Amino acid sequence: MDGFQGAVLAVKLKYIGAWTEARRALAARYHALFCASRFGRGRPYPEHGVVLPRELPGARHVWHQYVIRAPRRDALREFLSARGIGSEIYYPLPLHQQKR
């Protein structure tokens, strides 16, 4: 890391706690809304719903991403897109299926 990058990081570090708390609040809201809509099912692979991420006991998630699993992923993305709701597939191909 050069001096300029260090200076930028030193400034950003002052805000990391607030940024993390803001992401944690958004994740809690997403979770509450999914559960209220009955899409957030507790079963591992729901037939009509999504698998929500969770925070493990004793851990503190920073929620860099709020990743859900859906049995009909592509149909869900089309549904969201048609309503102007953005979503992204960050890892379209699992690591074990990627070429070396």
Summary of the structure (lengths in Angstrom):
residues: 100
radius of gyration: 17.4
end to end distance: 28.1
largest distance: 52.5
contacts: 174
relative contact order: 0.10
helix: 45%
strand: 4%
